[in-house]
């Protein structure tokens, strides 16, 4: 039983770490954003593309390799097809998600740069010229004579 308590305590410690919780929140929000992006592609962009292509359902585009076997109005074997329309919709969905993540990372990086930006260094005091050095020596010699 002591082994289970150690395991459970270790598991609680693992879950309580900030980076694990951040990752969990990211996965959940990413899943929700994926649904929004999929809806954008399927419900907004694809109908517009279908309209531009003459009303063809873009996601239904396919290359039939073997037609379905239908006998007596009953489908005995499903058609074998390459569904390239659905594949293109998935690629578009991925590109939208990738673009959104890129914009998010770019915004976070710019915020981090603004926070970390060091204060500008003061300009270094220029070294005295040869004339100034000689005048300083003469001044010091005159002070020493007094």
N, C-alpha and C positions, 0 to 999 in steps of 0.2 A: 504494500500500500504506500510505503514511503517513496517508492519509485514513481508512482503515479502523481503524487503531490509535487515531486521535483519536476516531472515532465509538464504538469499543468502550470506550475509556477513559471517554468521556462517559456511555455507557450504564451502565458499572459504577458511576460516581459517582451517577448517578440512582437505581439500584437500592439502593445502600448508604445512601441517606438514610433516617433514622429514620421519617419520616412515610410513605414509600412502603412500608416493611416493615410498619409498623403497619396500613396500609390493606390490604395483602395478607393479613395474619393475620385482620383483621376480615372480609374477604370469604370466606375459607375457613371461619371459625367461623360466619359468617352462613349460608353454604350448608348446613353441617351442622345448624345450628339450624332452618333452613327444613325440612329433612327430618324432624326431630323434630316440629316443629309440624304438618306435613302428616300424619304418622302419627297424632298426637293427634287431629286433626280426623277423618281417614278411619277410623281403627281404634277410637277411643274415643267421640268425641262423636257422629258420624253414626249409628253403630249405636244409640246411646241415643235419638237423635231419631227414628230409624226405628221403634224400638219404641213410642215415644209416639204415633207417627202410624199405628199399626196394622200394623207390620211392613213398611211400604213402604220400599224402598231409596231413601233420600234422594238419593243422587248419581245415581240413574237417572231422577229426575223430569225430564220433558221435554215440550215442546209440539211435536207432530209436525205439520210443515207439509205434507210430502208423504211418504206411506208408501213403504216399500221395494217395489221391483218384483221379485216372485218368480215364477219360471216353472219348473215341473218340479222343484221342490225346490231350485233354484239361484237365488241372489240376483243379479239382473241389474243393479240400481241400488240403491244404499244409500238409506236413508231420510234425508230432510232434516228436521232437528229443532233446536229451540232447547233446549239442555241447561241449563235454569235451576237444576236441582239441583246440578250440578257447579259452576256459577257461584256459587251460595250457599255451597257448601263452600269455594270459593276465597276468598270474602269473609271467611268465618269464620277461615280460615287466616291471612289478612292481618291481621285484627283481633288475633289471638293474638300474632303476631309484633310488630305495632306496640305492643301493650301491654307485651310483654317488653322491647322496646327502650326504651320510655318509662321503665319501672322501672329499667333499667340506667343510662340517662342521668341520671335523678333521683338515684340512689345516687352516681354519680360526681360530680355537681354538689354534693351535700351533703358529700362528702369533701373536695372542693376548697374549699368555704366554710369548713370547719373548719380547714384548713391555713392559709388566707389571713387568717383573722380576726385583726385587729390587737389588740394589748394595749389594755385600757381606758386612756384618758388620765387622768392624775391630776387631781383637782379643782383648779381655779385658786384661788390664794390670794385671799381676798376683799380688796377695797380697804379701807384703814383708814377708819374713820368720821371725821367732822369733829372729834369730841372727841379721838380718838387723834392726829390730825394736830396739833391745838393743843397737846396734852400733849407731843408730840415736839418741837415748836418751843420750848416753855418749857424742856424738858430741855436742848436744845442751847444755848439762851441762857444758862442757869445754868452750864453747863460752860464756855462761852466767858468768863464773868465771872471764874472761878477762875483 
